[in-house]
Amino acid sequence: MDATETILTPKQINYQNLAENIINKFNLRGIEGYYCIDREEANAKAKRFLTPDCTVSWGGSVTLDEMGLLADLKESDDYIIYDKADAKTPEEKREMFGKIATSDYYFMSSNAITMDGELVNIDGNGNRVACLCNGPENVIIIAGMNKIVKDVHEAVSRTRNIAAPPNAVRLGLETPCASAGRCMDCLSAGCICGQIVVTRMSRIPGRIKVILVGEELGY
């Protein structure tokens, strides 16, 4: 055995086997799938898609932040960055979304991914899922293996009960789930479960690229 060869744990081997099966399902759906053993490898993989002077943006994602990708993008002079945080007024926000929606590359995570290769995402205002559905030329999704679920029903449950409550806390929202720690099926003004989108396939083959990561990332 090479001294530099990585010895995988049983959990890592299981993640890799599961990812390979899901990637095969992605292929049937017009989605490109990749697997990286950890966040460092995924970070490097994601940036290899980018070309000099391309336009880049992203949707709100703890995963992208945890893996250091957002910091790398913001610090680089190789790309033109469209960061929605730079827009302050309603007019600026509208103009910025127009740029984001026509960017070359859009990064995001997925709230859940089924074993059959479907992507399930829930949004408040819908700007993130809008870009997933249409607009940016390339959508690159990065998701830890903790996001994998059995089916769409389980995906929606996971998103509303596991992902939404801590996201509401992170965003400082006064929603029922933020205090209860689970979905309360609310219709409050700050509800972040306004839009539920199931992506079954990509009609533009390869537009959506999913990098599965062999560790837990995000909510």
FENSULMO-V343285 format. One record per residue. N is the residue number from 1. PSI is psi in whole degrees, -180 to 180 (* if undefined). OMEGA is omega in radians with two decimals (* if undefined). BURIAL is 1 if it has 16 or more other C-alpha atoms within 10 Angstrom, else 0. Layout:
N|PSI|OMEGA|BURIAL / N|PSI|OMEGA|BURIAL
This chain:
1|135|3.10|0 / 2|139|-3.09|0 / 3|-26|-3.12|0 / 4|-2|-3.10|0 / 5|134|-3.11|0 / 6|130|3.07|0 / 7|116|-3.10|0 / 8|144|3.05|0 / 9|162|3.08|0 / 10|-38|3.13|0 / 11|-42|3.12|0 / 12|-39|3.10|1 / 13|-42|3.12|0 / 14|-44|3.09|0 / 15|-44|-3.11|1 / 16|-44|3.12|1 / 17|-43|3.14|0 / 18|-43|-3.14|0 / 19|-42|-3.14|1 / 20|-39|3.11|1 / 21|-40|3.13|0 / 22|-39|3.11|1 / 23|-37|3.06|1 / 24|-37|3.08|0 / 25|-40|3.08|1 / 26|-44|-3.09|1 / 27|-36|3.12|1 / 28|-20|-3.06|0 / 29|9|3.14|1 / 30|17|-3.13|1 / 31|135|3.08|1 / 32|131|-3.13|1 / 33|144|3.13|1 / 34|157|3.09|1 / 35|134|3.07|1 / 36|141|-3.03|1 / 37|-29|-3.13|1 / 38|178|-3.05|1 / 39|-33|3.13|1 / 40|-45|3.12|0 / 41|-39|3.14|0 / 42|-39|3.11|1 / 43|-49|-3.14|1 / 44|-41|-3.14|0 / 45|-45|-3.10|0 / 46|-42|-3.10|1 / 47|-20|3.11|0 / 48|-18|3.08|0 / 49|-27|-3.01|0 / 50|149|3.11|1 / 51|155|-3.12|0 / 52|136|3.09|0 / 53|15|3.06|0 / 54|159|3.09|0 / 55|135|-3.02|1 / 56|139|3.02|1 / 57|-176|-3.09|1 / 58|160|3.03|1 / 59|162|-3.14|1 / 60|126|-3.05|0 / 61|121|3.03|1 / 62|-35|3.13|1 / 63|-50|-3.12|1 / 64|-35|3.12|1 / 65|-45|-3.11|0 / 66|-33|-3.10|0 / 67|0|3.05|1 / 68|5|-3.08|0 / 69|-43|-3.11|1 / 70|-42|3.12|1 / 71|-41|3.13|0 / 72|-43|-3.13|0 / 73|-43|-3.11|1 / 74|-30|-3.10|0 / 75|-14|-3.06|0 / 76|146|3.03|0 / 77|8|-3.06|0 / 78|-14|-3.03|0 / 79|161|3.01|1 / 80|115|-3.02|1 / 81|130|2.99|1 / 82|101|-3.10|1 / 83|116|-3.09|1 / 84|-21|3.12|1 / 85|-19|3.14|0 / 86|-16|-3.14|0 / 87|127|-3.07|0 / 88|-47|-3.10|0 / 89|163|3.09|0 / 90|-39|3.13|0 / 91|-44|3.12|0 / 92|-39|-3.14|0 / 93|-40|3.13|0 / 94|-43|3.13|0 / 95|-41|-3.14|0 / 96|-41|3.14|1 / 97|-34|3.08|1 / 98|-40|3.11|0 / 99|-44|-3.12|1 / 100|-42|-3.07|1 / 101|-15|3.11|1 / 102|20|-3.13|1 / 103|161|3.12|1 / 104|-39|-3.09|1 / 105|133|3.12|1 / 106|121|3.14|1 / 107|145|3.05|1 / 108|173|2.95|1 / 109|-174|3.05|1 / 110|138|-3.14|1 / 111|-32|3.10|1 / 112|154|3.09|1 / 113|128|-3.11|1 / 114|160|3.11|1 / 115|-16|3.11|1 / 116|6|3.04|1 / 117|16|3.08|1 / 118|144|3.13|1 / 119|132|-3.14|1 / 120|124|-3.10|1 / 121|142|3.11|1 / 122|135|-3.10|1 / 123|158|3.04|1 / 124|-69|3.14|0 / 125|-24|3.08|0 / 126|3|-3.11|1 / 127|-36|-3.12|0 / 128|-49|-3.13|1 / 129|-26|3.08|1 / 130|-43|3.13|0 / 131|-29|3.05|1 / 132|-42|-3.07|1 / 133|-39|-3.03|0 / 134|148|3.07|0 / 135|-92|-3.12|1 / 136|144|-3.10|1 / 137|-37|3.12|1 / 138|133|3.04|1 / 139|121|-3.13|1 / 140|113|-3.11|1 / 141|131|3.09|1 / 142|125|-3.07|1 / 143|134|3.03|1 / 144|158|-3.10|1 / 145|-10|3.04|1 / 146|-12|-3.14|1 / 147|-5|-3.08|1 / 148|132|3.13|1 / 149|172|-3.06|1 / 150|-52|-3.02|0 / 151|-178|-3.08|1 / 152|-41|3.13|1 / 153|-46|3.13|0 / 154|-32|3.13|1 / 155|-45|3.13|1 / 156|-42|3.11|1 / 157|-43|3.13|0 / 158|-45|-3.09|1 / 159|-44|-3.06|1 / 160|-30|-3.06|1 / 161|-25|-3.11|1 / 162|-44|-3.05|1 / 163|-44|-3.03|1 / 164|-46|-3.10|1 / 165|-50|3.12|1 / 166|-29|3.07|1 / 167|-38|3.09|1 / 168|-40|3.09|1 / 169|-45|-3.13|0 / 170|-39|-3.09|0 / 171|0|3.11|0 / 172|32|-3.11|0 / 173|144|3.13|1 / 174|60|3.11|0 / 175|157|3.11|1 / 176|-37|-3.10|1 / 177|-27|-3.13|1 / 178|-31|3.14|1 / 179|-29|-3.11|0 / 180|-24|-3.12|0 / 181|8|3.09|1 / 182|163|-3.12|1 / 183|134|3.09|1 / 184|13|3.12|0 / 185|46|-3.01|0 / 186|165|2.99|0 / 187|34|-3.11|0 / 188|162|-3.10|0 / 189|-32|-3.10|0 / 190|9|-3.08|1 / 191|130|3.13|1 / 192|16|3.11|1 / 193|43|-3.09|1 / 194|-31|-3.08|0 / 195|130|3.07|1 / 196|120|-3.07|0 / 197|126|3.04|1 / 198|118|3.12|1 / 199|107|-3.12|1 / 200|-33|-3.09|0 / 201|168|3.02|1 / 202|120|-3.14|1 / 203|-16|3.00|0 / 204|100|-3.06|0 / 205|128|3.08|0 / 206|-6|3.11|1 / 207|-42|3.10|1 / 208|126|3.11|1 / 209|131|-3.12|1 / 210|124|3.05|1 / 211|111|3.07|1 / 212|138|-3.07|1 / 213|131|-3.07|1 / 214|45|3.03|1 / 215|174|-3.14|1 / 216|127|3.12|0 / 217|143|3.08|1 / 218|-164|-3.10|1 / 219|*|*|1
